[in-house]
């Protein structure tokens, strides 16, 4: 499924996952408030709340009433493992097949630009 075809709440979730994997949000850190993240993304706060709810359902965040949602210990490692597995099982085979079709060799990808 192309990124544009994914529901908005999943695209917002992907953005938060990227922030966690990039280290911009660490285990123990608070997620941005729903309103702040919605404003930054130009999204409806209810859609952001749905994305955040999915993190709670997956046990990746804990709610501290009146304070916010916090990334639980080990969440970044779990997300990295899940993302890595998805890449290797779903995305890489398509990339490898396309490289084969185009005659792109892995060494070309690793070569330093001139």
N, C-alpha and C positions, 0 to 999 in steps of 0.2 A: 504494500500500500504506500503510495507516494505521500510525502509529508503533508502536502496540501489537502489530501483526501482524509487525513486523520481528523477526528473530532478535536475541536479547539481545546477542550480540557486536557486531552492527551498531549497536545503540542505544548501546552503550558507546563504540564508535568515533565515533559522532556527537557524544558528549559531549566526547571529546578534541578532535575537529575544532573544536567550539564554543570550547573553551578556547584553542586556537591562534588562531582567527579573532578572538576577543575580546582577544588579547594577554596572556592569563594564562600562556601558555606561548609563548615566542618561539623563533625559529630559534636553534639552538645550545643551548637549554635541555634538561634531562633531563625525560623523561616521569616521572610519579609511578611509584614501584615498583609492580609487579603486585600485591603484597600490600596495599599502602597504598590503591591505587585500588579494589581489590576490596572492601576493608573499607568505604571511603567510599561505595561504590555498592551495598553489600549483594549483591555478586555473587560467583560462584565464581572463584577465581584462574585456573583453567584457561580460563574463558570470557574473562577479561580478557587472558590470554596470547594467545588466538586473535585478539582485536581488535588487540593490539599487533603480532602477526605480520603482519596485513594491512597495517599501516603500513610494515613492513620490506619486504614484497613489492612495495609501490608505490613504494619508494625514498624514503619521506618521513622515515624515521628510520635512524640508524646505531647499531649495537650496539657498545658498548665493553666488551669482556669484563671481568667483575668490577666494572664501574662502573654500567652501565645503558644505557638507550636514549635517544638524543639526536635532537632534531629537526634535520634537515639544513638547510643554507642554501638558501633559496628555497622551502622547503616551505609556508610560510604563504601566499606568493603563488600557488603552484600550487593549494592548497586553496581559496583565495578565488576564483580563476578557475573552478575546477571547480564550486564551490558556486553561484557567480553564474550560470554557464551552465545548471546544473540548474534553478535557480529560474526563469530566463527561459524555458527550453524546456519544463519539466514543470509547475511550480507556478503561474506567472503566468497561463498561459492559463485554468486552472481558476478562479483568483481573479477574473480579468477577467470570465469568463462568469457567475460568481456575482454579481458587482457589477452586471452588466447585468440579470440576472433580478430583483435586489432594488431596482433603481433607485438604486444608490449611485453618486454622482458623485465623481471624484477630488478635486475641490475640498473636498468634505465631509471627506475624510480628512486634508487638510492644514490645515484650519481650526483655529485655536486654540480650546480649550475655554473656555466662558463662565465 
